[in-house]
Amino acid sequence: MSSRIRLSSPHMGGGELKYVQEAIDTNWVAPMGSNISCFEQDLENYLGDGNYVTALSSGTAAIHLALILAGVERGDEVICQSLTFAASAFPILYQGATPVFIDSEKDTWNMCPDYLEEAIKARIVKGIKPKAIIIVHVFGMPAKMDEIVSVSKKYDIPLIEDAAEALGSEYKDQKCGTLGDFGVLSFNGNKIITTSGGGALVTKSKSVKEKTIYLATQAKDNLPYYQHSQLGFNYRMSNVSAGIGRGQMEVLDEYINKRRTNHKFYCNLFKSYEFIEVFSECNPEIKSNYWLTCIMLKKDEPIKEVQRLFNVFKTNNIESKLMWKPMHMQPIFRKYDFYGNIVAESMFEQGLCLPSGSNLTKGDKERIKEVVIKFLDRCHSKHNEM
């Protein structure tokens, strides 16, 4: 059988080893050392002035700390985008807070600003003003940030921008992760760049960064013995992982360009099939890193068709992924309130994520093309016969 084509696998650039070796040679292999501060500086330079980065153990940890810094406590409510991975919502429960889920809009597949404001008004009427908003740039596509930020400011609710999938994506020439009160990045193995595991929190002041580091290193008071005045966490990134990150930063722009080239490949591949929509930028003011290129099948009985294509890829040793199942449909979150219609639900039923790694080869794309054309031509012929 042919080698497996992955959905989005780690892609080493070649410069990582020197930083990892430096950490080993100097014996700085714990969550402390020059790689961490240098990686943070690289990210701050990339994101632009006024942004302060704390390297952490995961993007989930970054969301959790953002909620704490935003003042979220047990019994509070937090508004969260429904079409996302569960890690966007789990930290709400870590804090003992209650999630309120919001549907997507069709242009960017992200949080609908209209339903966001509807939810806030409804919660205020019930006597509970939400304590924070978590929006997600799903699959690397920037959300409608002008509208969302406007609602956030109108009701004075902190905005947590989950850009775990969107490092390098831009909204009106501003990097995603820098548009909210807090920004969240992920360096999991399947992301644009990786530190094997890891994430970062982007804040707007040095003092908030210092508070983040304090919380992420067990909240140790500044004393010659261990004393803790508040709850802390073991959330700091290791110096070894940060070394990998430094090497990955050297190829970040190159890898984004490769993923955008993958998206063009899929646009060309599907352009003859009017019943398929390739998820693309809706206007020139946004730039997606196209972390994953996704499609929507618009035929009758879409669930069966998507699953059939998914199974055909699987049979041919090609990894694809069914769309995120919205949070409000998940067993663990089903009891919580949801504002919207069926936009996110439709995307789940009709969507498929395609192999999009920056290390996709020409041969990989030829295999994908062959499998897709054979499958879709057969489906199209059957559809026309009916």
C-alpha positions in Angstrom: 0.0 0.0 0.0 1.2 3.5 -0.7 2.6 5.6 2.2 0.0 7.5 4.3 -0.8 11.0 3.3 -1.5 12.9 6.6 -4.0 15.6 7.2 -1.4 18.0 8.8 1.7 16.5 10.2 4.7 18.1 11.8 7.2 19.6 9.4 10.7 20.2 10.6 12.5 23.0 8.8 16.1 21.9 9.6 17.0 24.7 12.0 15.4 23.3 15.1 18.3 20.9 16.2 20.8 23.7 16.9 18.5 25.3 19.5 17.5 21.9 21.1 21.2 20.9 21.2 22.0 24.3 22.9 19.4 23.5 25.6 20.9 20.0 26.2 24.5 21.3 26.1 23.8 24.0 28.7 21.5 21.6 30.7 18.6 24.0 30.5 15.9 21.4 29.8 13.3 22.5 32.3 10.6 25.2 31.9 13.3 27.9 32.1 16.1 29.1 29.8 17.1 31.3 26.9 15.1 29.4 24.3 11.8 30.4 26.0 12.6 34.1 26.2 14.0 34.1 22.6 10.9 32.2 21.2 8.6 34.7 22.9 10.6 37.6 21.5 10.4 36.0 18.0 6.6 35.8 18.3 6.3 39.3 19.7 8.3 40.6 16.7 6.1 38.6 14.3 2.8 39.8 15.9 3.9 43.5 16.1 4.3 46.2 18.7 2.1 46.2 21.8 1.8 42.4 22.0 3.4 40.4 24.8 3.7 36.6 24.5 4.0 34.0 27.2 5.0 30.5 26.0 2.9 27.8 27.7 2.4 24.0 27.7 -0.6 24.2 25.4 -3.2 26.4 23.8 -5.7 25.0 26.2 -3.6 26.3 29.1 -3.6 29.7 27.4 -7.4 29.8 27.2 -7.6 28.7 30.9 -5.2 31.5 32.0 -7.0 34.0 29.8 -10.3 33.2 31.6 -8.6 33.6 35.0 -7.0 36.9 34.0 -10.4 38.1 32.6 -11.9 37.5 36.1 -14.0 34.5 35.3 -15.0 32.6 38.4 -17.4 29.8 39.4 -20.9 30.6 38.5 -20.1 33.1 35.8 -21.1 32.7 32.2 -18.7 32.7 29.2 -19.9 33.0 25.6 -18.1 30.6 23.2 -18.2 29.8 19.5 -19.9 26.5 18.9 -18.1 25.4 15.7 -14.6 24.7 17.2 -12.6 22.0 18.9 -13.6 21.1 22.5 -10.3 22.7 23.9 -11.9 26.1 23.2 -14.7 25.3 25.7 -13.2 22.9 28.2 -11.4 25.7 30.2 -14.8 27.3 30.9 -15.7 24.2 32.9 -12.3 24.1 34.5 -13.3 27.5 36.1 -16.6 26.2 37.2 -18.3 28.7 34.8 -21.2 28.0 32.4 -20.7 28.1 28.6 -23.2 29.8 26.3 -22.7 28.7 22.7 -23.1 30.8 19.6 -23.8 29.7 16.0 -21.6 30.5 13.0 -22.2 32.8 10.0 -21.8 31.5 6.5 -19.1 33.8 5.2 -16.2 32.9 7.6 -17.8 29.9 9.5 -17.0 31.8 12.7 -19.1 33.3 15.5 -22.1 35.2 14.2 -21.9 38.8 15.6 -25.7 39.1 15.4 -26.4 36.0 17.5 -23.5 37.1 19.8 -25.3 40.3 20.7 -28.7 38.5 20.9 -27.2 36.2 23.5 -25.6 39.0 25.5 -28.9 40.9 25.7 -30.8 37.7 26.6 -28.4 36.8 29.4 -28.5 40.4 30.8 -32.3 40.2 30.9 -31.9 37.0 32.9 -29.7 38.9 35.3 -26.3 37.4 34.3 -24.0 39.5 32.2 -21.4 37.2 30.5 -17.9 37.6 31.9 -15.9 36.8 28.7 -16.3 36.0 25.0 -14.2 33.3 23.3 -14.2 33.5 19.5 -12.2 31.1 17.2 -10.6 31.7 13.8 -11.7 28.2 12.7 -9.4 26.4 10.2 -7.3 29.6 10.1 -10.1 31.8 8.6 -10.3 35.2 10.4 -13.7 36.0 12.0 -15.7 39.2 11.4 -13.6 41.0 14.0 -14.8 44.6 13.5 -18.4 43.5 14.4 -17.3 41.1 17.2 -14.9 43.6 18.8 -17.6 46.3 18.6 -20.1 44.1 20.5 -17.4 43.2 23.0 -16.7 46.9 23.7 -20.3 47.9 23.6 -21.1 45.6 26.6 -17.6 45.9 28.2 -16.9 42.1 28.0 -13.3 40.9 27.6 -12.7 39.2 24.2 -10.5 36.1 24.1 -9.3 35.4 20.6 -8.6 31.7 20.0 -6.1 31.9 17.1 -4.8 28.3 17.8 -5.4 27.5 14.1 -4.6 31.0 12.7 -1.0 31.9 13.4 -0.1 34.1 10.4 -3.7 34.8 9.3 -4.6 38.5 9.1 -7.6 40.7 9.4 -7.2 44.1 7.8 -3.4 43.7 7.9 -3.4 42.9 11.6 -2.2 39.5 12.8 -4.9 37.2 14.2 -4.3 36.7 17.9 -3.7 40.5 18.4 -7.2 41.7 17.9 -8.8 40.8 21.2 -8.0 41.5 24.8 -6.2 38.1 24.9 -4.9 36.0 22.1 -4.3 32.3 22.1 -1.8 30.3 20.0 -1.2 26.6 19.6 1.9 24.8 18.6 0.5 21.3 18.7 1.9 18.8 16.3 -0.7 19.4 13.6 -0.5 23.2 13.6 1.3 25.6 11.2 4.4 25.4 13.3 5.0 23.1 16.2 7.0 22.8 19.4 5.8 19.1 19.6 3.2 20.4 22.1 2.7 23.9 23.4 0.9 27.1 23.1 1.1 30.8 24.0 -1.0 33.6 25.5 -0.8 37.0 23.9 -1.5 39.9 26.2 -1.5 43.7 25.8 0.9 44.7 28.6 4.1 43.6 30.2 2.5 43.5 33.6 -0.2 41.1 32.4 2.5 38.9 30.8 4.3 38.9 34.2 1.1 37.8 35.9 0.6 35.1 33.3 4.1 33.7 34.0 3.4 33.8 37.7 0.2 31.8 37.4 1.8 29.4 34.9 4.7 28.6 37.3 2.6 27.5 40.3 2.0 31.1 41.6 5.1 31.2 43.8 5.3 34.3 45.8 8.6 36.3 45.6 10.1 34.9 48.8 13.2 32.8 49.7 10.9 29.9 50.5 7.8 28.4 48.8 4.7 30.4 49.6 1.5 30.5 47.5 -1.2 33.2 47.9 -3.4 32.0 45.1 -4.0 29.0 42.9 -1.2 28.3 40.4 -0.6 26.0 37.5 2.2 24.0 35.9 1.6 25.6 32.5 5.1 26.9 31.4 6.7 25.7 28.1 9.9 23.7 28.4 13.2 25.2 27.1 13.6 22.2 24.8 10.2 22.7 23.2 10.9 26.4 22.9 14.1 25.5 21.0 12.0 23.6 18.4 9.8 26.7 18.2 12.7 29.0 17.5 13.7 26.8 14.6 10.1 26.6 13.3 9.8 30.4 13.4 12.5 30.6 10.7 10.2 28.8 8.2 6.8 30.1 9.4 6.1 32.4 6.4 7.3 29.7 4.0 4.9 27.1 5.5 2.0 29.5 5.3 2.7 30.1 1.6 2.8 26.3 1.1 -0.6 25.9 2.7 -2.0 28.7 0.7 -0.7 27.0 -2.4 -2.4 23.8 -1.3 -5.7 25.7 -1.1 -5.2 26.9 -4.7 -4.6 23.3 -5.7 -7.9 22.3 -4.2 -9.7 25.2 -5.8 -8.5 24.1 -9.2 -9.3 20.5 -8.5 -12.9 21.2 -7.6 -13.7 24.1 -9.9 -15.6 21.8 -12.3 -17.9 20.5 -9.7 -20.6 23.0 -8.9 -22.0 20.9 -6.0 -18.7 21.5 -4.1 -17.7 24.7 -2.3 -14.0 25.2 -1.3 -13.9 27.3 1.9 -12.2 30.5 0.9 -11.6 34.1 1.9 -14.9 36.1 1.6 -13.2 39.5 0.9 -9.8 41.0 0.3 -9.6 42.4 3.8 -8.8 39.0 5.3 -6.0 36.6 4.7 -6.2 33.0 5.9 -3.2 30.8 6.5 -5.4 28.0 5.3 -4.2 25.7 8.1 -6.8 23.3 6.7 -8.5 23.5 3.4 -12.1 22.4 3.8 -14.9 21.7 1.4 -18.7 21.7 1.6 -20.7 19.2 -0.5 -24.0 20.7 -1.6 -25.6 17.6 -3.1 -28.7 15.8 -1.8 -28.2 13.6 1.3 -24.9 15.4 2.1 -24.1 13.3 5.2 -23.9 10.2 3.1 -21.8 11.8 0.4 -19.3 13.4 2.9 -18.9 10.1 4.7 -18.4 8.2 1.4 -15.6 10.6 0.3 -14.1 10.3 3.8 -14.2 6.5 3.5 -12.7 6.6 0.0 -9.8 8.6 1.2 -9.3 6.2 4.1 -9.3 3.2 1.8 -6.6 4.9 -0.2 -4.5 5.6 2.9 -5.2 9.4 2.7 -6.2 11.1 6.0 -9.1 13.5 5.9 -11.3 14.7 8.7 -15.0 15.2 9.2 -15.9 18.7 10.3 -15.8 19.8 13.9 -19.0 18.6 15.6 -20.4 21.9 17.1 -20.1 22.2 20.9 -23.8 22.6 21.4 -24.3 19.1 19.9 -21.7 17.4 22.1 -22.9 15.1 24.9 -20.9 17.0 27.5 -22.2 20.4 26.4 -25.7 19.6 25.2 -27.4 20.9 28.3 -26.1 24.5 27.9 -27.9 27.3 26.0 -27.3 27.9 22.3 -28.1 31.0 20.2 -28.4 30.6 16.5 -29.9 28.4 13.8 -28.4 25.4 11.9 -25.3 27.0 10.2 -22.7 25.2 12.3 -24.8 22.0 12.3 -25.0 22.2 8.4 -21.2 22.6 8.2 -20.7 19.6 10.4 -23.0 17.5 8.2 -21.7 18.6 4.8 -18.1 19.5 5.4 -14.8 17.7 5.1 -11.2 18.8 5.9 -8.6 17.8 3.4 -4.8 17.0 3.7 -3.2 20.4 4.0 0.2 20.0 5.5 3.1 22.2 4.4 5.0 19.0 3.6 2.5 17.7 1.0 4.5 16.7 -2.1 3.7 16.9 -5.8 3.2 13.1 -5.7 0.8 13.4 -2.7 -1.3 15.9 -4.7 -1.4 13.6 -7.7 -2.7 10.8 -5.6 -5.3 13.0 -4.0 -6.4 14.3 -7.4 -6.7 10.8 -8.9 -8.8 9.6 -6.0 -11.0 12.7 -5.9 -11.7 12.8 -9.7 -12.5 9.0 -9.8 -14.9 9.4 -6.9 -16.6 12.6 -8.0 -17.0 11.7 -11.6 -18.8 8.5 -10.5 -21.0 10.4 -8.1 -21.8 13.0 -10.7 -22.7 10.5 -13.3 -25.1 8.7 -10.9 -26.6 12.0 -9.9 -27.4 12.9 -13.5 -28.9 9.5 -14.2 -31.5 10.0 -11.4 
